[in-house]
C-alpha cells in the first residue's frame, strides 16, 4: 500500500493498452508491490481489457481498472472514455506505456487538463514514416519521454521523433529470482530459454543451434518456456530435425525460472531487446547468459565478465558460444553467474527504480508548481 503522505507528493496514473500479461504488465505489478517505497500514490488503468495482472494489482491493494474500450489507433471511444476517467479521478500525472496508450492517452490527458504527461517507450520502436510524423507531433505534447534503455533513446532520436534532452532513460525493474549455486557440470547439459515464442525473440535460432550441438556430440536438453505464434513452427522444426528427445516446448508458465532450475546456460538469441527482463531474471538466479548484443542487452551484460554477447542472432554463433562457454569449466561458469547476479541486483532492483521514478516525478511537479 502507498504511504499516508504519498497523496501530498502526487498521484500517478499508469495507463496501458491492457492489464493481462507481458513485460510492461509485470512492471506494473512490481510498482504496485513496492509502492510503499515511493513518495507518490500509484494507480493503474487499462484502456482495453483487464486480466490476470489487473487482479494481481487489486490483490496488492492498488487502485486498478479496465475501461474495455477498443485500442486500435485511432479510437475515439478510447480517447473519450479515458478523458472522462481522468476528469473524475484527477491525477497529477499520467504515465503512458506503449503506442496505443501514448496515442490515446496524450490526447485524453490534455483534454482532461492533467498537469503532467509522461510517455514511456517500452521497446525499440519500428515506426513507418507516417507513424514517425504522428509520434513526433504527439511527443511535443508530453512533458517527458522515458526510454527503458539508451538503445531505445537512440532509436527515438534517430527517427527524429524527439530531441535527446526531453528523453530520460529509466531502466526497467525486475524481481530477482532466488540465487542458486551453479549445478554440477557432469552428464547432460541443461540449456534454457524463457519468453514469448515470437519472431523478435528468435526461439527458432535456439532450436537450430540445438541441431548443430547435437551433431557435434554434445549431450544436452533445451527447454523453451513460453508461448506465442511461433509455437507450431517450432514444434514442426523440432520434429524435422529429430530433436524431440532433446528440445522441449514447455508452454506458458507463470514462474518460468521454476522450470529452469539446474540450468547451466541461458540462451536469448533475440533479434533485438528494448531492455531484457528475462535476461536479468536469469542472471539474478546465477545462470550464465548468452544473448544477442543488440538493443539494450549490452547495457545489461558485460561481455566475457557477466555473460556473453552474440555478434548476430543466428544459430551458428549461438552454438559456438555455447561450446566456448562450456569449455571454461564449472568454476569459471559459476563465477560468471555470481558476477552477473550481483550486477543486475545492484543496478535494476525495484528499490533503485522507485527512487529514480520519484526523482523524475518530483522534478516535473516542481516545474508545474505542484510541490
C-alpha positions as CSV (number, residue, x, y, z in Angstrom):
1,X,0.0,0.0,0.0
2,X,1.1,3.6,-0.5
3,X,2.4,5.5,2.5
4,X,-0.1,8.0,4.1
5,X,1.8,11.1,3.0
6,X,2.2,9.9,-0.6
7,X,-1.0,11.6,-1.5
8,X,0.6,15.0,-0.9
9,X,3.5,14.1,-3.2
10,X,1.3,13.5,-6.2
11,X,-1.0,10.9,-7.8
12,X,0.4,9.0,-10.7
13,X,-1.9,7.1,-13.0
14,X,-0.2,4.4,-15.1
15,X,-2.1,3.8,-18.4
16,X,-1.6,0.8,-20.6
17,X,-3.3,-0.9,-23.5
18,X,-4.2,-3.9,-21.4
19,X,-3.6,-5.5,-18.0
20,X,-3.4,-9.1,-18.9
21,X,0.2,-10.4,-19.3
22,X,3.5,-9.3,-20.7
23,X,6.7,-7.4,-19.7
24,X,5.2,-4.0,-19.1
25,X,2.3,-5.5,-17.2
26,X,4.8,-7.3,-15.0
27,X,6.5,-3.9,-14.4
28,X,3.1,-2.6,-13.1
29,X,3.0,-5.5,-10.7
30,X,6.4,-4.5,-9.4
31,X,5.4,-0.9,-9.0
32,X,2.3,-1.9,-7.0
33,X,4.2,-4.4,-4.8
34,X,6.8,-1.7,-3.9
35,X,4.5,1.3,-3.8
36,X,5.4,1.9,-0.2
37,X,8.9,2.8,-1.3
38,X,7.5,5.7,-3.3
39,X,6.5,9.2,-2.2
40,X,3.6,9.2,-4.7
41,X,0.3,7.4,-4.9
42,X,0.2,4.9,-7.8
43,X,-2.9,3.8,-9.6
44,X,-3.4,1.8,-12.8
45,X,-5.7,1.8,-15.8
46,X,-6.1,-0.3,-18.9
47,X,-7.7,1.4,-21.9
48,X,-8.7,-2.1,-23.2
49,X,-9.2,-5.3,-21.3
50,X,-8.1,-6.5,-17.9
51,X,-6.9,-9.9,-16.9
52,X,-4.5,-11.7,-14.6
53,X,-2.4,-8.6,-13.9
54,X,-5.4,-6.5,-13.1
55,X,-6.5,-9.0,-10.5
56,X,-2.9,-9.1,-9.1
57,X,-2.8,-5.3,-8.8
58,X,-6.1,-5.3,-6.9
59,X,-4.9,-8.1,-4.6
60,X,-1.9,-5.9,-3.8
61,X,-4.3,-3.2,-2.6
62,X,-3.8,-0.9,-5.7
63,X,-6.4,1.1,-7.5
64,X,-6.7,-0.6,-10.9
65,X,-9.4,-0.7,-13.6
66,X,-10.0,-1.6,-17.2
67,X,-12.1,0.6,-19.4
68,X,-12.6,-2.1,-22.0
69,X,-12.5,0.2,-25.0
70,X,-11.1,-0.6,-28.4
71,X,-7.4,0.3,-28.6
72,X,-6.6,0.1,-32.3
73,X,-5.2,3.5,-33.4
74,X,-7.2,5.7,-33.7
75,X,-10.1,5.0,-31.3
76,X,-12.3,8.0,-30.4
77,X,-14.1,5.7,-27.9
78,X,-10.8,5.1,-26.1
79,X,-10.0,8.8,-26.0
80,X,-13.3,9.9,-24.6
81,X,-13.6,7.1,-22.1
82,X,-10.1,7.8,-20.8
83,X,-10.7,11.6,-20.7
84,X,-13.8,11.1,-18.7
85,X,-11.9,8.8,-16.3
86,X,-9.1,11.4,-15.9
87,X,-11.6,14.2,-15.2
88,X,-13.2,12.1,-12.5
89,X,-10.0,10.8,-10.8
90,X,-7.9,14.0,-11.3
91,X,-4.3,12.5,-11.2
92,X,-1.4,14.9,-11.0
93,X,0.5,12.8,-13.6
94,X,-0.2,10.2,-16.2
95,X,2.4,7.8,-17.4
96,X,1.6,6.2,-20.7
97,X,3.2,2.9,-21.9
98,X,3.4,1.8,-25.5
99,X,2.0,3.1,-28.8
100,X,-1.8,2.7,-28.1
101,X,-1.6,4.2,-24.6
102,X,0.5,7.0,-25.7
103,X,-1.6,7.9,-28.8
104,X,-4.9,7.9,-27.0
105,X,-3.5,8.9,-23.6
106,X,-1.8,12.2,-24.7
107,X,-5.0,13.4,-26.3
108,X,-7.2,12.4,-23.4
109,X,-4.8,13.8,-20.8
110,X,-4.7,17.2,-22.5
111,X,-8.5,17.2,-22.9
112,X,-8.8,16.5,-19.1
113,X,-6.1,19.1,-18.3
114,X,-3.8,16.7,-16.4
115,X,-0.8,18.7,-15.3
116,X,2.0,16.3,-16.2
117,X,2.1,13.7,-19.1
118,X,4.9,11.2,-19.4
119,X,5.3,8.8,-22.3
120,X,7.3,5.6,-21.9
121,X,8.6,3.8,-25.0
122,X,8.6,0.2,-23.9
123,X,10.8,-1.3,-26.8
124,X,12.8,-0.4,-29.8
125,X,10.4,1.5,-32.0
126,X,10.0,0.4,-35.6
127,X,7.7,3.1,-36.9
128,X,6.8,3.8,-40.5
129,X,7.5,7.2,-41.9
130,X,3.8,8.1,-41.3
131,X,4.0,6.9,-37.7
132,X,7.2,8.9,-37.1
133,X,5.4,12.1,-38.1
134,X,2.4,11.2,-35.9
135,X,4.6,10.4,-32.8
136,X,6.8,13.4,-33.4
137,X,3.7,15.6,-33.2
138,X,2.3,13.7,-30.1
139,X,5.6,13.8,-28.2
140,X,5.6,17.6,-28.4
141,X,2.6,17.5,-26.1
142,X,4.3,15.3,-23.5
143,X,6.3,16.7,-20.6
144,X,8.9,14.0,-20.7
145,X,9.6,10.8,-22.6
146,X,11.0,7.8,-20.7
147,X,13.1,5.3,-22.6
148,X,13.9,1.9,-21.0
149,X,17.4,1.8,-22.3
150,X,20.0,4.0,-24.0
151,X,19.3,2.0,-27.1
152,X,15.6,2.9,-27.1
153,X,16.6,6.6,-26.6
154,X,18.9,6.5,-29.6
155,X,16.2,4.9,-31.7
156,X,13.7,7.7,-30.9
157,X,16.2,10.4,-31.6
158,X,17.5,8.8,-34.8
159,X,13.9,8.6,-36.2
160,X,13.5,12.3,-35.5
161,X,10.6,11.9,-33.1
162,X,12.0,13.8,-30.2
163,X,15.1,15.7,-29.0
164,X,17.5,13.9,-26.7
165,X,17.1,16.5,-23.9
166,X,13.4,15.6,-23.4
167,X,14.1,11.9,-23.1
168,X,15.1,10.3,-19.8
169,X,16.5,6.8,-19.5
170,X,14.9,4.8,-16.6
171,X,15.8,1.1,-16.7
172,X,13.1,-1.4,-16.0
173,X,12.9,-3.0,-12.6
174,X,12.7,-6.8,-12.1
175,X,12.0,-9.1,-9.3
176,X,15.2,-11.1,-8.7
177,X,15.0,-14.9,-8.8
178,X,16.4,-17.0,-5.9
179,X,20.1,-17.3,-6.4
180,X,21.2,-21.0,-6.7
181,X,24.7,-22.4,-6.6
182,X,26.0,-23.4,-10.1
183,X,24.9,-27.0,-10.7
184,X,27.5,-29.8,-11.3
185,X,28.5,-29.9,-14.9
186,X,28.6,-33.7,-15.4
187,X,26.5,-35.6,-17.8
188,X,23.7,-33.8,-19.6
189,X,24.0,-30.0,-20.1
190,X,20.8,-28.1,-19.3
191,X,20.1,-25.2,-21.6
192,X,17.1,-22.8,-21.1
193,X,15.1,-20.1,-22.8
194,X,12.1,-18.1,-21.4
195,X,10.0,-15.6,-23.3
196,X,7.3,-15.1,-25.9
197,X,7.6,-17.5,-28.8
198,X,7.6,-14.7,-31.4
199,X,10.0,-13.8,-34.2
200,X,11.6,-10.9,-32.3
201,X,12.6,-13.3,-29.5
202,X,14.0,-15.7,-32.1
203,X,13.5,-19.0,-30.4
204,X,14.0,-20.7,-33.8
205,X,17.7,-19.8,-33.6
206,X,17.9,-21.8,-30.3
207,X,16.3,-24.8,-32.0
208,X,18.6,-24.6,-35.0
209,X,21.6,-24.2,-32.6
210,X,20.5,-27.4,-30.8
211,X,20.7,-29.3,-34.0
212,X,24.3,-28.1,-34.5
213,X,25.2,-29.0,-30.9
214,X,23.7,-32.5,-31.3
215,X,25.7,-33.1,-34.5
216,X,28.9,-32.0,-32.7
217,X,28.3,-34.6,-30.0
218,X,27.0,-32.5,-27.1
219,X,24.6,-34.3,-24.6
220,X,22.1,-31.6,-23.7
221,X,18.4,-30.7,-23.0
222,X,17.0,-27.4,-24.2
223,X,13.8,-26.2,-22.5
224,X,11.8,-23.4,-24.1
225,X,9.4,-21.9,-21.6
226,X,6.7,-19.6,-23.1
227,X,4.0,-19.5,-25.7
228,X,3.3,-17.5,-28.9
229,X,2.5,-17.5,-32.6
230,X,5.7,-19.4,-33.5
231,X,4.9,-22.5,-31.4
232,X,3.5,-24.6,-34.3
233,X,6.5,-23.7,-36.5
234,X,8.9,-24.6,-33.6
235,X,7.2,-27.9,-33.0
236,X,7.4,-28.8,-36.7
237,X,11.1,-27.8,-36.9
238,X,11.9,-29.8,-33.8
239,X,10.3,-32.9,-35.4
240,X,12.0,-32.3,-38.7
241,X,15.4,-32.1,-37.0
242,X,14.7,-35.2,-34.9
243,X,15.2,-33.2,-31.7
244,X,12.1,-34.3,-29.8
245,X,14.2,-36.2,-27.2
246,X,16.3,-33.0,-26.6
247,X,14.2,-29.9,-27.1
248,X,11.0,-29.4,-25.1
249,X,8.3,-26.8,-25.6
250,X,7.1,-26.3,-22.0
251,X,4.4,-23.7,-22.8
252,X,3.5,-20.8,-20.7
253,X,4.3,-20.8,-17.0
254,X,3.7,-18.0,-14.5
255,X,7.1,-18.6,-13.0
256,X,9.3,-19.8,-15.9
257,X,12.5,-20.0,-13.9
258,X,11.0,-22.5,-11.6
259,X,11.2,-24.9,-14.7
260,X,14.8,-23.9,-15.4
261,X,16.3,-24.8,-12.0
262,X,19.6,-26.6,-12.6
263,X,20.1,-24.7,-15.9
264,X,23.8,-24.4,-17.0
265,X,23.4,-21.8,-19.7
266,X,20.5,-19.4,-20.5
267,X,20.0,-18.5,-24.2
268,X,18.4,-15.3,-25.5
269,X,19.1,-15.0,-29.3
270,X,16.6,-12.1,-29.7
271,X,16.7,-10.0,-32.9
272,X,16.6,-7.1,-30.5
273,X,15.6,-6.2,-26.9
274,X,14.4,-2.9,-25.6
275,X,15.7,-3.9,-22.2
276,X,15.6,-7.7,-21.4
277,X,13.8,-8.6,-18.2
278,X,14.2,-12.4,-18.8
279,X,18.0,-11.8,-19.1
280,X,18.0,-10.0,-15.8
281,X,16.0,-12.7,-14.1
282,X,18.3,-15.5,-15.4
283,X,21.4,-13.6,-14.3
284,X,19.9,-12.9,-10.9
285,X,19.4,-16.7,-10.5
286,X,23.1,-17.2,-11.2
287,X,22.6,-18.7,-14.6
288,X,25.3,-17.5,-17.1
289,X,23.6,-15.9,-20.1
290,X,24.4,-15.9,-23.8
291,X,22.4,-13.2,-25.6
292,X,22.4,-11.2,-28.8
293,X,24.3,-8.0,-28.4
294,X,21.5,-5.8,-29.8
295,X,19.2,-3.2,-28.4
296,X,19.5,-2.7,-24.7
297,X,21.2,-6.1,-23.9
298,X,24.8,-4.7,-24.0
299,X,23.7,-2.3,-21.2
300,X,23.0,-5.3,-19.1
301,X,25.8,-7.8,-19.9
302,X,29.5,-7.0,-19.7
303,X,30.8,-9.4,-22.4
304,X,33.1,-12.1,-21.0
305,X,32.6,-11.0,-17.4
306,X,28.9,-11.2,-16.6
307,X,27.8,-13.1,-19.7
308,X,28.4,-13.3,-23.4
309,X,27.1,-11.2,-26.3
310,X,26.4,-12.8,-29.7
311,X,27.5,-10.8,-32.8
312,X,24.3,-11.8,-34.6
313,X,21.0,-13.6,-33.7
314,X,21.9,-16.8,-35.6
315,X,22.2,-20.5,-34.8
316,X,25.9,-20.8,-35.8
317,X,27.2,-18.1,-33.4
318,X,24.9,-19.3,-30.7
319,X,26.1,-22.9,-30.9
320,X,29.7,-21.7,-31.0
321,X,29.2,-19.6,-27.9
322,X,27.6,-22.5,-26.0
323,X,30.7,-24.7,-26.8
324,X,33.1,-21.9,-25.8
325,X,31.3,-21.2,-22.5
326,X,31.2,-24.9,-21.5
327,X,34.9,-25.2,-22.3
328,X,35.7,-22.8,-19.5
329,X,34.6,-25.3,-16.9
330,X,32.2,-25.2,-14.0
331,X,34.3,-23.0,-11.7
332,X,34.6,-20.2,-14.3
333,X,30.9,-20.5,-15.2
334,X,29.9,-20.3,-11.6
335,X,32.0,-17.1,-11.3
336,X,30.3,-15.6,-14.3
337,X,26.9,-16.5,-12.8
338,X,27.8,-14.9,-9.5
339,X,29.1,-11.7,-11.0
340,X,26.1,-11.4,-13.3
341,X,23.7,-11.9,-10.3
342,X,25.5,-9.2,-8.3
343,X,25.4,-6.8,-11.2
344,X,21.7,-6.9,-12.1
345,X,20.6,-7.0,-8.4
346,X,22.6,-3.8,-7.7
347,X,21.5,-1.9,-10.9
348,X,17.9,-2.9,-11.6
349,X,16.3,-3.5,-8.3
350,X,12.8,-2.3,-7.5
351,X,14.2,-0.1,-4.8
352,X,16.5,1.8,-7.2
353,X,13.8,2.0,-9.8
354,X,11.3,3.6,-7.4
355,X,13.8,6.1,-6.2
356,X,14.6,7.0,-9.8
357,X,11.0,7.5,-10.7
358,X,10.3,9.6,-7.7
359,X,13.1,11.9,-8.6
360,X,11.6,12.3,-12.1
361,X,8.1,12.9,-10.7
362,X,9.4,15.5,-8.2
363,X,11.2,17.4,-10.9
364,X,8.2,17.5,-13.2
365,X,5.8,18.5,-10.4
366,X,8.2,21.3,-9.3
367,X,8.2,22.6,-12.9
368,X,4.4,22.8,-12.7
369,X,4.5,24.4,-9.2
370,X,2.9,21.3,-7.6
371,X,5.4,20.7,-4.9
